[in-house]
Amino acid sequence: LGRMGGSIWEISGEGKHVSTSKAHRALCMELRILILTLAWGMLVLLTAGPVRGQQPPQDGGAGTLQAGGEAGLPQTEEHRFLPPGWFPDQKGPIRVRNLFPLSLPFLGFLPDEQMFLPPGHLVAGITMSLSNTYARTGGITAGRTEGVRNPFREADFDRVIADNPGTDQFFLDMETLRVVLLFTYGVTEDLQVDVELPFLAIGGGILDNLIQEFHDTLGLGQSNRTTFPKNATTLALFLNGEKLFRSGFSYKGLGDVVVSAKWPIYEGAEGDKFLPKIDARVAVKLPTGDADRLLGSGHTDYGIGVASSILFGRGCLHLNLGAIFPGDWDLLPGLDPDPIYSLLVAWEFLLGANPDISYLIQDKITTSPFRTASDTELAELSHEVSFGMKIDLTPNDRITLALTENHSGFNNSSDIGFHFGYVTSFGQI
């Protein structure tokens, strides 16, 4: 299609763009980020008007809106998701983490909003996320024929490694179901604690046929998916001279338990419009999952971060920053994982006057723990955009429905994810 900076962009037979240089992939990512930023700006302008029936803050601050009116909910103790003094229609970002199989062994922050439960109050919930991953280096499909679905065996992987000396190689083909029991407790007015109990099921799954039909319908190409059996399970990784190969597996069990806490570090001030409230977060991941079955890393990880929510009329902007310091990974003992940095930007908004339903679009950008260890796409940033809604069934019960899609770099994140969540408040216990 053209030459930029001395590199050539090509269209592959699968209909996807392929860059011949790392610089070009970086340029493409910058352009996508620019387009996404412009799209975010348009969405904010279109949805940030005042809610019908809702009055602006009387005290001049941006961190509190008065409850009431046809679009507001009364700020009473009965609506336990809404501690006094907080925006009654804000429900928070979609609480889903990076589901890429090579990221799951390490700690990942769940997106969070700037909101605290009253002291002594408990909220419990369950989230279910089903993701499909198909990611590979180019040499994996060498010599394979479209439409001929032959299994990928360890001998095939050894041939790829031998044919590409001095390079890292990987092939991931699997589905992951992650079910999390999440408990949130207000310890004091300024301290809230979360406990995540994750359960994982990793195997061939059921989504391959749906995804391939979707690609055929839109003419997106299959990226050589049709050379492998449907709903197969393969993990092949050659990194820093270490090889890891698994195929035909099905693993289920408890993952690594995560305990986290947050507290306010900036409460805002009257007239402070753009940074009303900021929380600090810390988290620790405990090695409770079986690392040999891909249910954990076998080591403890630590994380620190901040979360903020900023009100704009009938919209709310959620921002999260995180830094994770992972331990080792038992399956690749020679790997020294890099710190993992993440940025989440979520826009939550209402359409119409119904405050029981909020809509969300969010983008999570995450650095790779393999930045130093690999020169493949595994080392690059992952971008996952999610679309969803949160619905208050009652003042104490809420559900979440969402869809996640990778949109920049297709070999370092899951292709697609479906999410369902339910939370309920037990009030003060």
Beta strands, then each sheet from edge to edge (+ up, - down):
strand 1: 2-4
strand 2: 7-11
strand 3: 17-19
strand 4: 121-136
strand 5: 169-188
strand 6: 191-203
strand 7: 234-239
strand 8: 242-247
strand 9: 251-254
strand 10: 258-266
strand 11: 278-285
strand 12: 301-312
strand 13: 315-325
strand 14: 340-349
strand 15: 357-366
strand 16: 382-394
strand 17: 397-408
strand 18: 416-428
sheet 1: 1+ 2- 3+
sheet 2: 8+ 7- 5+ 4- 18+ 17- 16+ 15- 14+ 13- 12+ 11- 10+ 6- 9+
end
